[in-house]
Amino acid sequence: MSTPVILALTAGEPAGIGPELCLQLATEARDAGLVVIASRELLQARASALGLEVQLHDWQPGMVPETRAGHLSVRHVDGCQSTLAGQLDAANSQYVLDTLTVAARGCLNGDFDGMVTAPVHKGVINEAGIAFSGHTEFLQELCGVERVVMMLATEELRVALVTTHLPLKDVSAAITPQRLTQVTRILNADLQTFFGIEQPRILVAGLNPHAGEGGHLGREEIEVIEPTLEQLRAEGIQLTGPLPADTLFTPHWLDNADAVLAMYHDQGLPVLKFQGFGRAVNITLGLPIVRTSVDHGTALDLAGTGKADAGSLHTAIRVGEHMARCRKAAQAGESS
């Protein structure tokens, strides 16, 4: 019998679809032990508005989470000022960040085996006067790590990024030997720890068209990427590339790879989202905890309608549970 896993699930922006996606999970029995980190009043209000019959159970560390259909364990967080669907309220911003803090600290101290996050609204948090660029950076600071890696995944494809939310004109300068080395090491190590892949096979995209065409279409491959990959191969990391991105994303290469390392956001993610939108999960690597997230936003226009699709959240939970189990197995192996 596999070891039980407990995941914290933050409900995200109160005005968005996050609260109702959490409630939708309770309509059927679940394998993973889920604890929703949210305002109890928010969940009750949304359940009432949608006509969902869900019994909420207060949860404290050490308790076994509810997995029965119609029941949901909740770790209540104070501070939610407005529960209206579709209407942003900056007064909720600190509450939203508090839910993330409760979940992350619970992971760090062992109350949870990982955390799954529903979408937040960056704009309204910043309007409240709180500098916030996203879940990833918030958790990076809270966990005290130097570098994190953004990876999106479906059942068939994993794409990690060397750079994330940068203007395209700044990408080349950001791809340094140090950054590429850190990102590749994190990707390799976390594929081993959280996915149970003993010797990950990583495809690396070039930056320029045709991977620079021998320097005729750019020299980043020759001057930065290729020398760095050679050094990493000497450490035992299995890397193929740099490859032209337009041919890398074909079965010839992908059928023999565990992950793709893309140089920038819109090089790797359009392919993945076309391949599996609604079934994709956003994963933060480089943290000392498991963190997965949905691949969509708050969808304010759908909030409160009951039409939101929970497919991505189901995937995020399933992947988070798998990562937590692999990590437990790795830790058990180290201690034996």
HELIX and SHEET records of a PDB file:
HELIX    1   1 GLY A   18  LEU A   25  1                                   8    
HELIX    2   2 ARG A   40  LEU A   50  1                                  11    
HELIX    3   3 ALA A   90  ASN A   92  5                                   3    
HELIX    4   4 SER A   93  LEU A  108  1                                  16    
HELIX    5   5 LYS A  122  GLU A  127  1                                   6    
HELIX    6   6 HIS A  135  CYS A  143  1                                   9    
HELIX    7   7 LEU A  168  ALA A  174  1                                   7    
HELIX    8   8 PRO A  177  PHE A  195  1                                  19    
HELIX    9   9 PRO A  209  GLY A  215  5                                   7    
HELIX   10  10 GLU A  220  GLU A  220  1                                   1    
HELIX   11  11 GLU A  221  ILE A  225  3                                   5    
HELIX   12  12 GLU A  226  ALA A  234  1                                   9    
HELIX   13  13 ALA A  245  LEU A  248  1                                   4    
HELIX   14  14 PRO A  251  LEU A  254  1                                   4    
HELIX   15  15 HIS A  265  GLY A  276  1                                  12    
HELIX   16  16 GLY A  311  SER A  335  1                                  25    
SHEET    1   A12 GLN A  55  ASP A  58  0                                        
SHEET    2   A12 HIS A  71  HIS A  76  1                                        
SHEET    3   A12 GLY A  33  ALA A  38  1                                        
SHEET    4   A12 ILE A   6  THR A  10  1                                        
SHEET    5   A12 GLY A 114  THR A 117  1                                        
SHEET    6   A12 ARG A 291  VAL A 294  1                                        
SHEET    7   A12 VAL A 281  LEU A 285 -1                                        
SHEET    8   A12 VAL A 149  ALA A 153 -1                                        
SHEET    9   A12 ARG A 158  LEU A 161 -1                                        
SHEET   10   A12 ALA A 259  ALA A 262  1                                        
SHEET   11   A12 ARG A 201  ALA A 205  1                                        
SHEET   12   A12 GLN A 238  LEU A 243  1                                        
END                                                                             
